[in-house]
């Protein structure tokens, strides 16, 4: 099991093997909308298909998307942790060197550039999406205990294919600056 | 001189049904891209009714046309004129003395044979508007089939019709070779009895008739791939129309398509055409020029554009 379903689902969503979760979600949203309402693309072929078949297509799209999510969650599919971002590794090593200080903000900018959704990182790293958001927003007071933060930042940076050691060092020094300032106040 | 054996040229044809969608502009621009890559290109204007590809290239109407091949038996290669662009020749299909329908079947086959034997790397064929069977047959001759749409319901409607007609004609020809033509024609004639109302249902019905029929149809379906080009878009949302059309082709008709690229609307293009100035040479760094280069690359590499936003 798994492999066959994986191909079948990807086929339904018109994707190629190795598609990232972001791509899967985009394809799903696009196709669902395309087959659920009339548009200049579907109106001319209204008579070409029965209502039942149209309903079937929509059901297949739903099944494929949810099926793929399950396969990803269960780890049947290697997530884009091993793929996607690696294509740009060269640029990213360069970027890692050029970025003087990795803040939550820079991490978000890089992630967006790579077209990666937080949900993808959450699924792959098993870190709650809320924490990932807090890391990006530097809501330090809403982060888990200190012992976890470094590990989370490392996983996040690795997912993006960045130099995780440097990212963690930069990020943690920002954290400590905040913490120091905070302790003085109290 | 020794005659060296050479590979036959790859034929690309551009069609799509509706007129005014930019077929001639796009195919001449693609030709320009290929020629720049040191490929030897022959551009054929097969718009039998209103050949005007020479205008896009900024040259005067060539004096020799396909008429000379058909009536005076002049060899095809001698009818190719200079396109004004290095590595690219032009062959005008206008047949003055004949009505566009007037070309005989045997003449057509001979013409196709000679086109395939031209000494070039790429042969680009610009088809006229409409889905006349001569247009369709020329389209089916191509190794790569390009279809152009613009974000307008009428263009999309005509394109579906064009594709269905082309596929049906291809299927009929193949089934004819197997002596099965009558089956299809009779089924379609009596479609009311079989409860068939569209191409999709006809295909499902035919496939159910026999294993041979199913195999032939599946083979024809997989061998009929089209490359979608979306022209004249005015917003980034419209980029998705190409992906949508591709999806409908597959899910409604079982036809494979790839979405190779889009071209933004640029008023400078019509200005260039009116000034008889090849756009790709006048504005090589424009966005449209880059979009055309990108879609040419995608065509060469058999890739789709990443279009979901």
Boltz contact constraints between the chains, C-beta under 6 A:
constraints:
  - contact:
      token1: [A, 14]
      token2: [B, 247]
      max_distance: 6.0
  - contact:
      token1: [A, 26]
      token2: [B, 308]
      max_distance: 6.0
  - contact:
      token1: [A, 30]
      token2: [B, 308]
      max_distance: 6.0
  - contact:
      token1: [A, 34]
      token2: [B, 244]
      max_distance: 6.0
  - contact:
      token1: [A, 40]
      token2: [B, 153]
      max_distance: 6.0
  - contact:
      token1: [A, 40]
      token2: [B, 156]
      max_distance: 6.0
  - contact:
      token1: [A, 41]
      token2: [B, 156]
      max_distance: 6.0
  - contact:
      token1: [A, 41]
      token2: [B, 244]
      max_distance: 6.0
  - contact:
      token1: [A, 41]
      token2: [B, 245]
      max_distance: 6.0
  - contact:
      token1: [A, 41]
      token2: [B, 248]
      max_distance: 6.0
  - contact:
      token1: [A, 44]
      token2: [B, 156]
      max_distance: 6.0
  - contact:
      token1: [A, 44]
      token2: [B, 157]
      max_distance: 6.0
  - contact:
      token1: [A, 44]
      token2: [B, 160]
      max_distance: 6.0
  - contact:
      token1: [A, 45]
      token2: [B, 160]
      max_distance: 6.0
  - contact:
      token1: [A, 45]
      token2: [B, 252]
      max_distance: 6.0
  - contact:
      token1: [A, 48]
      token2: [B, 198]
      max_distance: 6.0
  - contact:
      token1: [A, 48]
      token2: [B, 200]
      max_distance: 6.0
  - contact:
      token1: [A, 48]
      token2: [B, 252]
      max_distance: 6.0
  - contact:
      token1: [A, 49]
      token2: [B, 252]
      max_distance: 6.0
  - contact:
      token1: [A, 57]
      token2: [B, 251]
      max_distance: 6.0
